[in-house]
Structures are given as structure tokens and as C-alpha cells.
């Protein structure tokens, strides 16, 4: 019953039927005076590079948050979203800053070439299936189909928006203009949560960008003085982007670390944060090369290169959250190997979902679900339909088990979410290849001064690369510049590696009560949303 775990489903009528505080953190980099022109960005870079040499983070208690997602309905008669045709049409219709139209088309071509294959359309295959159930009113019944799960997974990207923005605070205040809307560099670092690529960002409307800028700056203002409880909600972001925020959250593999971080080899089908950063940073470097060569006797404006590089730096700063020191594909693969035999749950997997149901189906969950029945008849006798209730833990367990067998990868996201939250809360000891003294790294809603200092150091180097004379040399090694930036990112110490490996095993093992409790608690935390969507979607009704 994955719809219960994530709240995602579509009804198919043809089938009938969720510090230790040993030392003090270093002082943060000094404030940057407002820049008078674009070149001033680079005048301040060196000052940001001298910090973050000694760190020790205190522990921070995080409140678990549970993501809520919806889906955006497709629009008829318009180019498919995310295609070059859609980006170019939008860019042509709306205001585009001077010099950006050709760049948008170049980025569109790059993105279209990068895509391995067009995304397959969602299939209207039921996820709950025909489920064996406990008896009700003395009858032996089978629960019918109750829709399918097509929504995003349960693990959101690394830091909250305002935390990403803070990584670019010292890059300066020169406006970077898109569609007549001025942004700071830090504003744009947040954008990959709302746009798939720089071309989509450059082709966005003034109205959407204005709304996003307001939300981004409200979030950033909050995190400059506080931690936790971002005032901008998932609904705010979804509304501002017409639902695109939720779709991007469904495919957030590139926000997680490469498998090599925990010293494993794995044949990835998706990217990771290092690969995505490398791709976009080199794209920005090539744009900087073009701008310099087009202005050999002057100092070119690097606005277009800076916009792409800020987009890249989102994935760079993603690397600074402990909950994403694991690779998402590795977690899902481990879960599937432990829970399944072929396409079916093994005995341990079945027992796991029974424990989840037994823990979740109590109190308000049991009361609220017992008031509901399946909207479509389960059986018909003499023209009279009988509607089954989910009114027992055993029936609830059956639903969960069937969902797990029909959509194992999406159900495995429960493990990803639980592991992500655990690591963000407890922290992991890390160092880096730039000489930082090991410190304890935390995650979402817990960006501490020590981590922020190192993050700013990484972003400073990333921006400085755009002015490095080495990029103008024939056959310039852009990969070496990527490596020079990535050396600032956290890597687990030997103790941290042990923590990560132990947590990975705990959160992908069927016998783990830690994992089953987390899954059950997720159902309880999302109860209102789940019931509203199941009833609103026509899957359940009041008994």
C-alpha cells in the first residue's frame, strides 16, 4: 500500500478499483561590502578562501519532517514539459535578458543531447491489486484495486532553500537578471529544486521567477537567524512552480552522493551530486571561455556563466548534508535484495510489513480508516454491491504487502527516507581533502557555522574558476578544476564510514524494528493527507 506511505495514486476505472563540544567553531568569513560592479564578485573571493580550517559541530536535535507531494496535471495542446521545444517556446514568448536567447538555445541543445532516452509515460497499472483480506461480517472477501502510486519518493533534497542561499552570501550582490527579475548568486544556488536545468530557468516567466524569488528570500532570511521550521511550505513551492517542484522531488537521485563515498562499487542507472556538479561546472567554464574569447581586449561580463555556475553549486552544496552521504540507488538495491525473492516479498519482508501495520493501525489511524470503506464494490450479490472496510491490522498488512510487491522501488524509498532522517539527526564525522580538521556533519534544517564556512569556501573556489586564466589555454583540463573545488566537500572519516555502513544495514534489513517503526510513524504523521487524498480521489468513501 504505497499510496498510504506517500499519498500518491491515480484511480484506474478499468481495474475497478504513501559535539562533543571539544572546541569552538571558527569565525565565519567577514561580511562582504556591496559590490559596485560585476568584477567585484571576484575581488572578494580570496577573503572567503581563508576560513574553515578547524571545525567541531555540536549535536543538533532535528524534528523529522515528512514530505507531502502532489502531481501536476499535464497540459493539452502544449509542447511536452522539459523538452527543448517547450523551453524555446516559453523563452520566445516571455522577456529574455539581452544576450541570453542564444545561450538558452545552446543549453537546450546540450540538455537534449544529455538525455539518454525520452521518459516513458506513466502506466495506469493498479498498485494495490486484488488483495486477500480477513473476513468481515462473516464473508470471505477480496479487496479490489484502489489506484496506483505515481508520486515522488519520500526523500527530499539536502538543505532547505534558505540554507542553500546562504552558501552564496559572500559571492557579492551584483544582480543576475533573468526575465527582468534580479537575483543574487545565492538566490540562484537554490534553483535546481525548482528547475531541471539552466535552460528551463532561463526560459521561465517573469511572474514565476518573481514568486520564487520572494519565497527564496523569505526562507533565507529565516535561516540567517534560526534553524528548522522553514516558513515557506511545500505547498508554497508547488504552487509557485505549477507542481514542477513535486515532480523534480520524485527524481532526486542527483542530490545524493556517489557510491564511492562509502567505498562501494555500484552500476548506477542515475547520476549523483558529484557527476551533476561536474557536468554543470564545466558547462559554466565553457561559457566563460566563450565570453573571454569574444572580448579579448576587455573584461567580459560573466552573467550567463555565473547563472549556470550557481545552478551547479546547488549540487556542490548538497554534498554538505550527512543524510546524503549515501547513494540512493545503493540503498534501494540493498532493500530489494533483503526483502524480496524475485518479484515477491520473502518471509522476512512479509513479517516486516505485518509489524508496520500492527504499529500503525492503532489509535487515530485505526479509528479513521475504520470509518471508511472501498468506494467501488468488492463483491456483488444479486445486484447488491458490498464495500470492504480496511478495519483491521491484518487487512492493512495485506495492503502494504501487495503494494510492496507491485512497486518495490517506490516502497524502498521508505528506507531511503528513514536513513536520510537518521543520519541528518545524529550526524557523521567527516573531513575533506582540503585539510579541514574532522567535524560532525548534520543535515536539513541544521546548517551550522562550521559547515557553512567550508561550504562557502567551496563555492568561492567554484566561482573563482570562472576567472582562472587556465581556462583559456588550448586543451584546458576542466576536470582538474572540478577536482579543485570538490576537494572541499565532506568525506567520512573511518569512524564516520562505520556509522554510514551500520546505518545502511539497519535501514535495509527486514528484521529492523527501527525501520518498521519509522515506516509506521510515517503513516501516522501523514494520516490527514492520506485520507483526504484517498477519499478525494474516489478510492475510499465514508462507510
Order of alpha helices (4+ residues) and beta strands (2+ residues): alpha-alpha-alpha-alpha-alpha-beta-beta-alpha-beta-beta-alpha-alpha-alpha-alpha-alpha-alpha-alpha-alpha-beta-beta-alpha-alpha-beta-beta-beta-alpha-alpha-alpha-beta-beta-alpha-alpha-beta-alpha-alpha-alpha-beta
